[in-house]
Amino acid sequence: MPPTVRAPRGAKARAPQIVERLAREYPVAETALVHSDPFQLLVATVLSAQTTDDRVNMVAPVLFARFPDAAALAGAPLPEVEEIIRSTGFFRAKSRAIVAMAQDLVARYGGQVPPRMEDLVTLPGVGRKTANVVLGVAFGVAGFPVDTHVLRLTRRLGLTTSTDPVRIEAEVTAMVPSEEWTAFGLRLILHGRRVCLARSPRCEECVLNDICPSAFKVDGSGRKRPKPKSPARPKRVRAE
């Protein structure tokens, strides 16, 4: 636990401390999605929407054993893909997205994942969050992925007041050196899963609790926690 210091005013002063402390807390910043190449990471990240990485890691090996690359997935029957990924939720929409994405990769990029944001976001099912994960993890290109954990933590930590992922990305990357963007985003995700939980944040365990404006103050809805009631004093019994 870091020594208690007076919280600095403003996000710009707070951001470097958050980056430094999370780097000490999570020395290895990496995605939990199991993959062996950029294509597998791209598909796994699309599948991870509205589900857990653990669930994706159970499903993806089966999918990749059957359809190992873009060319194979591009020609995959939708019902078969749907059956394999059914447990990830929204399986019909995800199946259409990853098959169409694979078809685009084959038709436009020779079956390879392009290492540029402007190309990635034109693929079906791929937004800036997914593109930033792939760019940072697979290609070493600086990017700041904003998922639900990052959105929640950046607000709680007072780095932004926005709920728009694109604006949050712009605001945070303006305060953090580019070489830290990918690792910082991944560490925020780890911290959101392990400590700064959506419903019951574990503020007492958090290495940021002395500089976090929301520490010990918010519940899962983002509202301030009610102050604990003082225990009722026992009634005095008059001696007879």
C-alpha positions as CSV (number, residue, x, y, z in Angstrom):
1,M,0.0,0.0,0.0
2,P,1.5,3.4,-1.0
3,P,2.0,6.0,1.7
4,T,-1.0,8.3,2.3
5,V,-0.6,11.6,0.5
6,R,-2.9,14.5,-0.2
7,A,-4.8,13.8,-3.4
8,P,-3.6,16.3,-6.1
9,R,-6.2,18.5,-7.7
10,G,-7.2,17.8,-11.2
11,A,-6.9,14.9,-13.6
12,K,-3.6,15.9,-15.1
13,A,-1.9,15.8,-11.8
14,R,-3.6,12.5,-10.8
15,A,-3.0,10.6,-14.0
16,P,0.8,10.0,-13.7
17,Q,0.4,8.6,-10.2
18,I,-2.4,6.3,-11.3
19,V,-0.2,5.0,-14.2
20,E,2.8,4.5,-11.9
21,R,0.9,2.7,-9.1
22,L,-1.0,0.4,-11.4
23,A,2.3,-0.5,-13.2
24,R,3.7,-1.6,-9.8
25,E,0.5,-3.5,-8.9
26,Y,0.3,-5.3,-12.3
27,P,3.9,-5.5,-13.7
28,V,2.7,-7.7,-16.6
29,A,0.1,-5.9,-18.6
30,E,-1.5,-8.4,-21.1
31,T,-4.8,-9.4,-22.4
32,A,-6.5,-12.4,-20.8
33,L,-7.7,-13.6,-24.2
34,V,-5.7,-16.6,-25.4
35,H,-4.5,-16.3,-29.0
36,S,-1.6,-17.3,-31.2
37,D,-1.8,-14.6,-33.9
38,P,-3.4,-11.3,-34.8
39,F,-6.4,-13.0,-36.5
40,Q,-7.2,-15.1,-33.5
41,L,-6.9,-12.0,-31.2
42,L,-9.2,-10.0,-33.5
43,V,-11.9,-12.7,-33.5
44,A,-11.6,-13.4,-29.7
45,T,-11.9,-9.7,-29.0
46,V,-15.1,-9.5,-31.0
47,L,-16.5,-12.5,-29.2
48,S,-15.6,-11.0,-25.8
49,A,-18.4,-8.4,-26.1
50,Q,-21.0,-8.8,-23.4
51,T,-19.3,-11.9,-22.0
52,T,-16.2,-12.9,-20.0
53,D,-12.7,-13.6,-21.3
54,D,-12.9,-17.0,-19.5
55,R,-15.9,-17.9,-21.6
56,V,-14.2,-16.8,-24.8
57,N,-11.1,-18.8,-23.9
58,M,-13.3,-21.9,-23.6
59,V,-15.0,-21.4,-27.0
60,A,-12.2,-19.9,-29.2
61,P,-10.0,-23.0,-29.3
62,V,-12.9,-25.0,-30.6
63,L,-13.6,-22.4,-33.2
64,F,-10.0,-22.0,-34.3
65,A,-9.5,-25.8,-34.5
66,R,-12.3,-25.9,-37.0
67,F,-11.6,-22.6,-38.8
68,P,-7.9,-21.7,-38.1
69,D,-7.5,-18.6,-40.4
70,A,-9.5,-16.0,-42.2
71,A,-9.8,-18.0,-45.4
72,A,-11.4,-20.9,-43.5
73,L,-13.7,-18.8,-41.4
74,A,-14.8,-16.8,-44.5
75,G,-16.3,-19.9,-45.9
76,A,-17.8,-21.3,-42.7
77,P,-21.5,-22.2,-42.5
78,L,-23.2,-19.8,-40.2
79,P,-25.2,-22.5,-38.3
80,E,-21.9,-24.3,-37.4
81,V,-20.3,-21.1,-36.2
82,E,-23.4,-20.2,-34.2
83,E,-23.4,-23.5,-32.5
84,I,-19.7,-23.2,-31.5
85,I,-20.0,-19.7,-30.0
86,R,-23.5,-20.0,-28.7
87,S,-22.5,-19.7,-25.0
88,T,-20.8,-16.3,-25.5
89,G,-24.2,-14.6,-26.0
90,F,-25.6,-12.7,-29.0
91,F,-24.2,-15.6,-31.0
92,R,-26.1,-15.0,-34.1
93,A,-24.9,-11.4,-34.5
94,K,-21.4,-12.3,-33.5
95,S,-21.4,-15.2,-36.0
96,R,-22.5,-12.9,-38.8
97,A,-19.9,-10.3,-37.8
98,I,-16.8,-12.7,-37.6
99,V,-17.7,-14.5,-40.8
100,A,-18.2,-11.2,-42.7
101,M,-15.0,-9.8,-41.1
102,A,-13.1,-12.9,-42.3
103,Q,-14.5,-12.4,-45.8
104,D,-13.4,-8.8,-45.8
105,L,-9.9,-9.8,-44.6
106,V,-9.6,-12.2,-47.5
107,A,-11.0,-9.9,-50.1
108,R,-9.2,-6.7,-49.1
109,Y,-6.1,-7.7,-47.1
110,G,-5.1,-11.1,-48.4
111,G,-6.4,-12.8,-45.3
112,Q,-4.1,-10.7,-43.0
113,V,-5.1,-8.4,-40.2
114,P,-4.2,-4.8,-41.2
115,P,-2.1,-3.0,-38.6
116,R,-3.9,0.4,-39.0
117,M,-6.8,1.8,-37.0
118,E,-8.4,3.3,-40.2
119,D,-8.5,-0.1,-41.8
120,L,-9.5,-2.1,-38.7
121,V,-12.6,-0.1,-37.9
122,T,-14.0,-0.7,-41.4
123,L,-14.3,-4.4,-40.7
124,P,-17.6,-5.8,-39.6
125,G,-17.9,-6.0,-35.8
126,V,-14.8,-4.0,-35.1
127,G,-14.9,-0.7,-33.3
128,R,-12.1,1.4,-31.8
129,K,-12.0,-0.6,-28.6
130,T,-11.3,-3.9,-30.5
131,A,-9.0,-2.1,-32.9
132,N,-6.9,-0.6,-30.0
133,V,-6.6,-4.0,-28.3
134,V,-5.4,-5.7,-31.5
135,L,-3.0,-2.8,-32.4
136,G,-1.5,-2.6,-29.0
137,V,-1.2,-6.3,-28.2
138,A,-0.6,-7.8,-31.6
139,F,1.4,-5.0,-33.4
140,G,2.8,-2.9,-30.6
141,V,1.0,0.2,-31.9
142,A,0.0,2.6,-29.1
143,G,-3.7,2.5,-28.4
144,F,-6.0,3.0,-25.4
145,P,-8.9,0.5,-25.4
146,V,-12.0,1.7,-23.7
147,D,-14.2,-1.1,-22.5
148,T,-16.8,-1.1,-19.8
149,H,-14.1,-1.5,-17.1
150,V,-12.1,1.4,-18.4
151,L,-15.2,3.6,-18.8
152,R,-16.1,2.9,-15.2
153,L,-12.6,3.4,-13.7
154,T,-11.7,6.5,-15.6
155,R,-14.8,8.2,-14.3
156,R,-14.4,6.9,-10.7
157,L,-10.7,8.0,-10.7
158,G,-11.7,11.5,-11.9
159,L,-9.8,11.3,-15.2
160,T,-13.0,12.2,-17.1
161,T,-16.6,12.9,-16.7
162,S,-17.6,11.6,-20.1
163,T,-19.5,8.4,-20.9
164,D,-18.4,8.5,-24.5
165,P,-15.6,6.0,-25.2
166,V,-14.1,8.0,-28.0
167,R,-14.0,11.1,-25.9
168,I,-12.6,9.2,-22.9
169,E,-9.9,7.8,-25.2
170,A,-9.0,11.3,-26.4
171,E,-9.0,12.8,-22.9
172,V,-6.9,10.1,-21.3
173,T,-4.3,9.8,-24.1
174,A,-3.8,13.5,-23.8
175,M,-2.7,13.1,-20.2
176,V,-0.7,9.8,-20.5
177,P,2.5,9.3,-22.6
178,S,1.8,7.2,-25.8
179,E,4.2,4.5,-24.7
180,E,1.9,3.8,-21.7
181,W,-1.4,3.8,-23.5
182,T,-1.8,0.1,-24.2
183,A,-0.4,-1.1,-20.9
184,F,-2.4,1.5,-18.9
185,G,-5.7,0.4,-20.6
186,L,-5.0,-3.3,-19.9
187,R,-4.1,-2.5,-16.3
188,L,-7.3,-0.6,-15.8
189,I,-9.2,-3.6,-17.1
190,L,-7.3,-5.9,-14.7
191,H,-8.0,-3.5,-11.8
192,G,-11.6,-3.3,-12.7
193,R,-12.0,-7.0,-12.7
194,R,-10.1,-7.7,-9.5
195,V,-10.6,-4.6,-7.2
196,C,-12.7,-1.8,-8.6
197,L,-15.7,-3.9,-9.2
198,A,-18.9,-2.5,-10.7
199,R,-21.2,-3.4,-7.8
200,S,-19.0,-3.5,-4.8
201,P,-15.6,-1.8,-5.3
202,R,-13.0,-3.1,-2.8
203,C,-11.7,0.3,-1.9
204,E,-10.0,-0.9,1.2
205,E,-7.7,-3.1,-1.0
206,C,-7.1,-0.5,-3.7
207,V,-3.6,1.0,-4.1
208,L,-5.3,4.2,-5.4
209,N,-7.7,4.8,-2.5
210,D,-5.8,7.8,-1.2
211,I,-5.9,9.7,-4.5
212,C,-9.2,8.4,-5.9
213,P,-12.1,10.9,-5.6
214,S,-14.6,8.1,-5.4
215,A,-12.9,5.9,-2.8
216,F,-15.3,4.6,-0.2
217,K,-18.0,6.8,-1.7
218,V,-19.7,4.9,-4.6
219,D,-21.8,1.8,-4.9
220,G,-22.4,-0.2,-8.0
221,S,-24.7,2.4,-9.6
222,G,-22.1,5.1,-9.2
223,R,-24.1,6.8,-6.4
224,K,-22.5,7.8,-3.1
225,R,-22.5,5.1,-0.5
226,P,-24.7,5.9,2.4
227,K,-22.7,6.5,5.6
228,P,-22.8,3.5,7.9
229,K,-25.2,4.0,10.8
230,S,-23.7,4.4,14.2
231,P,-24.5,1.4,16.4
232,A,-27.4,2.1,18.7
233,R,-26.4,2.8,22.2
234,P,-27.8,0.4,24.8
235,K,-30.5,1.8,27.0
236,R,-29.4,2.5,30.5
237,V,-31.1,0.4,33.1
238,R,-31.8,2.3,36.3
239,A,-30.6,0.4,39.3
240,E,-33.4,-0.6,41.6
